[in-house]
Amino acid sequence: MHARHRWVEANGIRFHLVEQGEGPVVLLLHGFPEFWYSWRFQLPALAAAGYRAVAPDLRGYNLTDKPRGGYRIETLVADVVALIRALGEERAHVVGHDWGGVIAWQTAWREPSAVRTLCAMNAPHPGAYVRYLARHPAQLLKSSYMLFFQAPGVPEALLRRNRAAAIAAALERSAGRPGGFTAADIEAYRAAFLRPGVARAAIDYYRQAVRQGPRALPDAPVLVPTLVVWGDADPILEAGMNDHLGEWVKDITKIELPGCGHWTQQERPDVVSTELTGWLRARESRT
């Protein structure tokens, strides 16, 4: 079965999504500065394994609506729940990478009744991340770009310059090895980021996160079965922040990918797809 592009109304805006397969829904949430395309390898793999894989463009990205507001974590979580409902389901397996992983963590904490299982890829648990920042200056330095993103208008202008050359550079620089993306991949990401309104919306995720600060952090453990997949050569996020996740998550499985950079499911598509589908099958009978 081929992938299908369509639009759905959810939480007051129009989402573009790509879906493939039939069966239990696996909702795939992309990160910054991506769009549904980051799951291009997992869509057919999950479909072949008997799942209905759904990869939306998140609020503000690519073909999805780009409202001026609505980038607080509460709204992003509400988007996920509304998307699950719009797909005709009450619950879904929720998988996220980077910012999509942050939203997935928050959804599992805030709306556990909507989440069958959680999988986060190179996306730290929010509470563990903040604690790690306070104790590790190197990670604080690596995360300092988020403070730069608070400047009004400037980050958007810089990221859009020279046909989003900075986006291309970020993708290549944060991969575990040179040539991790094809020229066609890079062009797809540049074109998606250059759509009107995308740069502002993408940066607003970071602006709202900094403004909300500790008020948005989980204050209770995640109870749904959780898989964390992590590329240990990620130059943005240190793997050490996962060392004590048992304090934050009751049922956790961790898989580390040696030599893999930040773009987990794209750099190691076969391994990630195999591990994810195997873990989902093992867990599904328990959820």
NUSEZA-422196 format. One line per field, with one value per residue (C-alpha): residue number from 1; residue in three letters; chain; x, y, z. Coordinates in pm, whole numbers, plus 50000, padded with zeros to 5 digits. Layout:
<recs>
i: (NUM  ...)
aa: (Ala  ...)
ch: (A  ...)
px: (X  ...)
py: (Y  ...)
pz: (Z  ...)
</recs>
This chain:
<recs>
i: (1  2  3  4  5  6  7  8  9  10  11  12  13  14  15  16  17  18  19  20  21  22  23  24  25  26  27  28  29  30  31  32  33  34  35  36  37  38  39  40  41  42  43  44  45  46  47  48  49  50  51  52  53  54  55  56  57  58  59  60  61  62  63  64  65  66  67  68  69  70  71  72  73  74  75  76  77  78  79  80  81  82  83  84  85  86  87  88  89  90  91  92  93  94  95  96  97  98  99  100  101  102  103  104  105  106  107  108  109  110  111  112  113  114  115  116  117  118  119  120  121  122  123  124  125  126  127  128  129  130  131  132  133  134  135  136  137  138  139  140  141  142  143  144  145  146  147  148  149  150  151  152  153  154  155  156  157  158  159  160  161  162  163  164  165  166  167  168  169  170  171  172  173  174  175  176  177  178  179  180  181  182  183  184  185  186  187  188  189  190  191  192  193  194  195  196  197  198  199  200  201  202  203  204  205  206  207  208  209  210  211  212  213  214  215  216  217  218  219  220  221  222  223  224  225  226  227  228  229  230  231  232  233  234  235  236  237  238  239  240  241  242  243  244  245  246  247  248  249  250  251  252  253  254  255  256  257  258  259  260  261  262  263  264  265  266  267  268  269  270  271  272  273  274  275  276  277  278  279  280  281  282  283  284  285  286  287)
aa: (Met  His  Ala  Arg  His  Arg  Trp  Val  Glu  Ala  Asn  Gly  Ile  Arg  Phe  His  Leu  Val  Glu  Gln  Gly  Glu  Gly  Pro  Val  Val  Leu  Leu  Leu  His  Gly  Phe  Pro  Glu  Phe  Trp  Tyr  Ser  Trp  Arg  Phe  Gln  Leu  Pro  Ala  Leu  Ala  Ala  Ala  Gly  Tyr  Arg  Ala  Val  Ala  Pro  Asp  Leu  Arg  Gly  Tyr  Asn  Leu  Thr  Asp  Lys  Pro  Arg  Gly  Gly  Tyr  Arg  Ile  Glu  Thr  Leu  Val  Ala  Asp  Val  Val  Ala  Leu  Ile  Arg  Ala  Leu  Gly  Glu  Glu  Arg  Ala  His  Val  Val  Gly  His  Asp  Trp  Gly  Gly  Val  Ile  Ala  Trp  Gln  Thr  Ala  Trp  Arg  Glu  Pro  Ser  Ala  Val  Arg  Thr  Leu  Cys  Ala  Met  Asn  Ala  Pro  His  Pro  Gly  Ala  Tyr  Val  Arg  Tyr  Leu  Ala  Arg  His  Pro  Ala  Gln  Leu  Leu  Lys  Ser  Ser  Tyr  Met  Leu  Phe  Phe  Gln  Ala  Pro  Gly  Val  Pro  Glu  Ala  Leu  Leu  Arg  Arg  Asn  Arg  Ala  Ala  Ala  Ile  Ala  Ala  Ala  Leu  Glu  Arg  Ser  Ala  Gly  Arg  Pro  Gly  Gly  Phe  Thr  Ala  Ala  Asp  Ile  Glu  Ala  Tyr  Arg  Ala  Ala  Phe  Leu  Arg  Pro  Gly  Val  Ala  Arg  Ala  Ala  Ile  Asp  Tyr  Tyr  Arg  Gln  Ala  Val  Arg  Gln  Gly  Pro  Arg  Ala  Leu  Pro  Asp  Ala  Pro  Val  Leu  Val  Pro  Thr  Leu  Val  Val  Trp  Gly  Asp  Ala  Asp  Pro  Ile  Leu  Glu  Ala  Gly  Met  Asn  Asp  His  Leu  Gly  Glu  Trp  Val  Lys  Asp  Ile  Thr  Lys  Ile  Glu  Leu  Pro  Gly  Cys  Gly  His  Trp  Thr  Gln  Gln  Glu  Arg  Pro  Asp  Val  Val  Ser  Thr  Glu  Leu  Thr  Gly  Trp  Leu  Arg  Ala  Arg  Glu  Ser  Arg  Thr)
ch: (A  A  A  A  A  A  A  A  A  A  A  A  A  A  A  A  A  A  A  A  A  A  A  A  A  A  A  A  A  A  A  A  A  A  A  A  A  A  A  A  A  A  A  A  A  A  A  A  A  A  A  A  A  A  A  A  A  A  A  A  A  A  A  A  A  A  A  A  A  A  A  A  A  A  A  A  A  A  A  A  A  A  A  A  A  A  A  A  A  A  A  A  A  A  A  A  A  A  A  A  A  A  A  A  A  A  A  A  A  A  A  A  A  A  A  A  A  A  A  A  A  A  A  A  A  A  A  A  A  A  A  A  A  A  A  A  A  A  A  A  A  A  A  A  A  A  A  A  A  A  A  A  A  A  A  A  A  A  A  A  A  A  A  A  A  A  A  A  A  A  A  A  A  A  A  A  A  A  A  A  A  A  A  A  A  A  A  A  A  A  A  A  A  A  A  A  A  A  A  A  A  A  A  A  A  A  A  A  A  A  A  A  A  A  A  A  A  A  A  A  A  A  A  A  A  A  A  A  A  A  A  A  A  A  A  A  A  A  A  A  A  A  A  A  A  A  A  A  A  A  A  A  A  A  A  A  A  A  A  A  A  A  A  A  A  A  A  A  A  A  A  A  A  A  A  A  A  A  A  A  A  A  A  A  A  A  A)
px: (50000  50135  50164  49867  49877  49572  49454  49261  49109  49233  49244  49120  49378  49433  49710  49878  49981  50113  49990  50059  49927  49635  49618  49696  49796  50159  50177  50520  50616  50908  51150  51320  51378  51199  50856  50680  50962  51191  50984  51004  51182  50959  50627  50662  50840  50560  50296  50463  50462  50084  50054  49887  50180  50085  50339  50191  50357  50348  50176  50353  50558  50550  50185  50011  49850  50080  49882  50049  50013  49959  50314  50293  50344  49982  49859  50112  49997  49636  49729  49849  49536  49314  49505  49452  49080  49071  49219  48922  49113  49110  49472  49786  50148  50327  50679  50877  51220  51381  51098  50848  51000  50959  50592  50561  50710  50471  50172  50251  50266  49972  49737  49837  49492  49565  49906  49945  50323  50586  50905  51147  51443  51724  51471  51536  51281  51211  51279  51596  51714  51675  51851  52134  52176  52224  52500  52686  52823  52915  52551  52449  52686  52548  52196  52279  52133  51791  51872  51971  51633  51461  51563  51265  51296  51672  51685  51420  51610  51939  51792  51618  51926  52073  51777  51805  52173  52195  51934  52135  52449  52276  52148  52488  52687  52473  52485  52714  52901  52948  52702  52425  52174  52143  52128  51757  51700  51869  51671  51344  51422  51529  51215  50988  51156  51129  50750  50596  50552  50751  51065  50866  50656  50955  51142  50827  50849  51174  51050  50749  50955  51197  50915  50728  51041  50999  50624  50594  50800  50643  50587  50491  50644  50556  50356  50314  50571  50857  51135  51428  51646  51961  52245  52552  52737  52474  52668  52363  52242  52467  52366  52444  52109  51950  52152  51886  51565  51433  51355  51117  50978  50831  50870  51165  51378  51689  51869  52192  52313  52695  52822  52476  52426  52117  51896  51829  51565  51721  52081  52000  51667  51685  51799  51548  51259  51348  51390  51075  50847  50985  50935  50582  50482  50621  50439  50113  49950  50009  49850)
py: (50000  50339  50643  50880  51257  51421  51700  51680  51942  51912  52156  52440  52419  52219  51958  51800  51440  51135  50790  50436  50095  49962  49864  50030  50394  50494  50874  51001  51351  51523  51777  52103  52194  51904  51794  51462  51363  51275  50954  50851  50526  50430  50482  50177  49971  50021  49959  49630  49533  49577  49934  50250  50490  50859  51140  51492  51823  51974  52305  52577  52344  52278  52247  52258  52586  52848  53050  53346  53181  52840  52716  52666  52307  52273  52354  52125  51839  51922  51903  51544  51436  51606  51442  51100  51174  51305  50974  50799  50661  50714  50604  50573  50471  50808  50836  51159  51284  51608  51860  51590  51380  51661  51685  51307  51307  51581  51405  51081  51276  51513  51287  50926  50792  50887  50718  50343  50356  50628  50630  50925  50952  51192  51391  51421  51388  51756  51721  51519  51772  52073  51896  51789  52145  52272  52020  52007  52334  52166  52084  52433  52573  52336  52454  52826  52864  52859  53191  53338  53221  53458  53764  53895  53846  53792  53409  53379  53614  53433  53089  53193  53360  53210  52976  52840  52758  52743  52468  52262  52317  52220  51895  51794  51917  51727  51394  51121  51099  51316  51256  51136  51328  51324  51644  51574  51538  51871  52043  51906  52045  52382  52416  52319  52564  52847  52825  53152  53152  52836  53004  53218  52924  52692  52949  53018  52663  52765  53108  52964  52689  52941  53171  52888  52753  52515  52568  52331  52049  51713  51673  51305  50995  50876  50556  50433  50186  50394  50331  50574  50547  50758  50827  50856  51084  51357  51686  51873  51652  51450  51089  51130  51296  50952  50789  50826  50808  50543  50827  50977  50674  50357  50120  50209  50044  50224  50157  50339  50366  50394  50654  50786  51162  51367  51255  50911  50756  50898  50803  50446  50382  50003  49957  50209  50056  49704  49799  50010  49753  49473  49672  49775  49415  49303  49578  49591  49299  49478  49814)
pz: (50000  49898  50123  50112  50156  50310  50541  50866  51096  51454  51747  51529  51248  50931  50943  50644  50702  50523  50619  50511  50614  50817  51181  51514  51466  51513  51519  51408  51525  51353  51499  51405  51122  50956  50835  50771  50534  50825  50866  50500  50590  50883  50704  50475  50742  50994  50728  50636  51004  51029  51154  51029  51028  51029  50991  51016  50949  51297  51369  51170  50949  50575  50457  50796  50908  51060  51315  51483  51823  51976  52033  52409  52512  52629  52277  52111  52332  52253  51883  51931  52114  51856  51571  51727  51752  51393  51281  51439  51738  52113  52164  51956  51976  51984  51842  51836  51737  51860  51920  51825  52101  52354  52259  52282  52635  52742  52586  52768  53095  53045  52845  52921  52830  52467  52450  52412  52410  52384  52181  52200  51964  52056  52255  52628  52901  52988  53357  53308  53050  53281  53566  53336  53208  53561  53628  53296  53153  52823  52755  52861  52597  52333  52415  52410  52060  52228  52393  52057  51923  52168  51965  51767  51392  51380  51390  51120  50889  50939  50889  50567  50415  50097  50054  50408  50376  50756  50763  50517  50722  51048  50903  50770  51072  51322  51142  51266  50939  50628  50348  50574  50364  49986  49784  49728  50102  50174  49901  50040  50385  50251  50040  50330  50569  50317  50295  50422  50798  50873  51010  51254  51370  51412  51624  51828  51966  52135  52240  52415  52581  52733  52844  53014  53179  53476  53482  53185  53339  53429  53802  53793  53633  53283  53326  52968  52827  52689  52438  52413  52101  52107  51866  52086  51843  51869  51889  52023  52307  52535  52602  52972  53032  52992  53271  53539  53338  53572  53813  53557  53374  53525  53227  53007  52738  52609  52282  52198  51839  51825  51582  51503  51514  51592  51301  51446  51222  50906  50978  51088  50916  50901  51260  51394  51199  51309  51675  51680  51516  51731  52049  51949  51880  52214  52402  52217  52395  52726  52636)
</recs>
